[in-house]
Amino acid sequence: DKADTKTFELNTDAGIDDGWMGLDIGPKSVKIIADGLAKATKIVVNGPAGVFEVPPFDEGTRGLVDAIESLTKNGTVSV
């Protein structure tokens, strides 16, 4: 139920409010990870970055999958 879904930009000094859970990575994290993966020749994926079965917590995983797909099309080996 999205009624109790809260999204926010994490302040690493403040952390996550009591009573809430971190269930996905955001766009900034996707970019940081994708930029790092751009240098790789091989990528092994070991699961999702969030609770991808439940929107909107699938967005981080989908962003990483899109980045890995693009890299794979350009010659990076991914499993």
C-alpha atoms as a printed R data frame, in Angstrom:
   type eleno elety resid chain resno      x       y       z
1  ATOM     1    CA   ASP     A     1  0.000   0.000   0.000
2  ATOM     2    CA   LYS     A     2  1.542   3.302  -1.104
3  ATOM     3    CA   ALA     A     3 -0.329   5.182   1.616
4  ATOM     4    CA   ASP     A     4  2.401   4.291   4.085
5  ATOM     5    CA   THR     A     5  5.264   4.689   1.591
6  ATOM     6    CA   LYS     A     6  7.723   7.462   2.339
7  ATOM     7    CA   THR     A     7 10.539   8.331  -0.023
8  ATOM     8    CA   PHE     A     8 13.291  10.789   0.800
9  ATOM     9    CA   GLU     A     9 16.894  11.624   0.070
10 ATOM    10    CA   LEU     A    10 18.963   9.998   2.788
11 ATOM    11    CA   ASN     A    11 21.168  12.218   4.867
12 ATOM    12    CA   THR     A    12 23.959   9.863   5.917
13 ATOM    13    CA   ASP     A    13 24.455  11.832   9.137
14 ATOM    14    CA   ALA     A    14 20.794  11.484  10.119
15 ATOM    15    CA   GLY     A    15 20.071   7.935   8.916
16 ATOM    16    CA   ILE     A    16 16.582   6.504   8.602
17 ATOM    17    CA   ASP     A    17 13.796   7.621  10.944
18 ATOM    18    CA   ASP     A    18 12.715   5.216  13.669
19 ATOM    19    CA   GLY     A    19  9.916   2.947  12.530
20 ATOM    20    CA   TRP     A    20 10.963   3.071   8.856
21 ATOM    21    CA   MET     A    21 13.142   0.790   6.693
22 ATOM    22    CA   GLY     A    22 15.487   1.480   3.792
23 ATOM    23    CA   LEU     A    23 14.046  -0.610   0.959
24 ATOM    24    CA   ASP     A    24 15.722   0.730  -2.181
25 ATOM    25    CA   ILE     A    25 18.541   2.831  -3.545
26 ATOM    26    CA   GLY     A    26 17.818   6.175  -5.124
27 ATOM    27    CA   PRO     A    27 18.810   7.787  -8.424
28 ATOM    28    CA   LYS     A    28 22.079   9.209  -7.041
29 ATOM    29    CA   SER     A    29 23.185   5.743  -5.882
30 ATOM    30    CA   VAL     A    30 22.199   4.209  -9.223
31 ATOM    31    CA   LYS     A    31 24.377   6.780 -11.009
32 ATOM    32    CA   ILE     A    32 27.344   6.275  -8.676
33 ATOM    33    CA   ILE     A    33 27.176   2.487  -9.082
34 ATOM    34    CA   ALA     A    34 26.582   2.654 -12.854
35 ATOM    35    CA   ASP     A    35 29.558   5.006 -13.260
36 ATOM    36    CA   GLY     A    36 31.730   2.548 -11.344
37 ATOM    37    CA   LEU     A    37 30.472  -0.388 -13.397
38 ATOM    38    CA   ALA     A    38 31.316   1.444 -16.620
39 ATOM    39    CA   LYS     A    39 34.978   0.595 -15.999
40 ATOM    40    CA   ALA     A    40 34.289  -3.132 -15.531
41 ATOM    41    CA   THR     A    41 34.887  -5.851 -18.101
42 ATOM    42    CA   LYS     A    42 32.879  -8.404 -16.106
43 ATOM    43    CA   ILE     A    43 29.894  -7.932 -13.784
44 ATOM    44    CA   VAL     A    44 28.365 -10.538 -11.462
45 ATOM    45    CA   VAL     A    45 24.952  -9.593 -10.102
46 ATOM    46    CA   ASN     A    46 23.991 -11.123  -6.785
47 ATOM    47    CA   GLY     A    47 20.423  -9.970  -6.327
48 ATOM    48    CA   PRO     A    48 18.321  -6.829  -6.315
49 ATOM    49    CA   ALA     A    49 19.190  -3.494  -4.755
50 ATOM    50    CA   GLY     A    50 15.781  -3.164  -3.117
51 ATOM    51    CA   VAL     A    51 12.458  -4.832  -2.557
52 ATOM    52    CA   PHE     A    52 11.957  -4.997  -6.303
53 ATOM    53    CA   GLU     A    53  8.664  -6.878  -6.065
54 ATOM    54    CA   VAL     A    54  6.946  -3.828  -4.598
55 ATOM    55    CA   PRO     A    55  6.778  -0.513  -6.490
56 ATOM    56    CA   PRO     A    56  8.230   2.055  -5.974
57 ATOM    57    CA   PHE     A    57 11.056   0.048  -4.385
58 ATOM    58    CA   ASP     A    58 11.876  -1.558  -7.738
59 ATOM    59    CA   GLU     A    59 13.257   1.625  -9.289
60 ATOM    60    CA   GLY     A    60 16.844   1.267  -8.027
61 ATOM    61    CA   THR     A    61 17.133  -2.327  -9.210
62 ATOM    62    CA   ARG     A    62 15.567  -1.462 -12.568
63 ATOM    63    CA   GLY     A    63 18.011   1.432 -12.972
64 ATOM    64    CA   LEU     A    64 20.970  -0.869 -12.334
65 ATOM    65    CA   VAL     A    65 19.586  -3.520 -14.693
66 ATOM    66    CA   ASP     A    66 19.232  -0.886 -17.424
67 ATOM    67    CA   ALA     A    67 22.840   0.231 -16.879
68 ATOM    68    CA   ILE     A    68 24.141  -3.354 -16.922
69 ATOM    69    CA   GLU     A    69 22.116  -4.130 -20.044
70 ATOM    70    CA   SER     A    70 23.680  -1.161 -21.817
71 ATOM    71    CA   LEU     A    71 27.175  -2.180 -20.749
72 ATOM    72    CA   THR     A    72 26.547  -5.779 -21.826
73 ATOM    73    CA   LYS     A    73 25.444  -4.614 -25.276
74 ATOM    74    CA   ASN     A    74 28.798  -2.810 -25.497
75 ATOM    75    CA   GLY     A    75 30.885  -5.874 -24.646
76 ATOM    76    CA   THR     A    76 30.934  -6.185 -20.870
77 ATOM    77    CA   VAL     A    77 30.292  -9.739 -19.686
78 ATOM    78    CA   SER     A    78 27.471  -9.906 -17.121
79 ATOM    79    CA   VAL     A    79 26.011 -12.814 -15.199
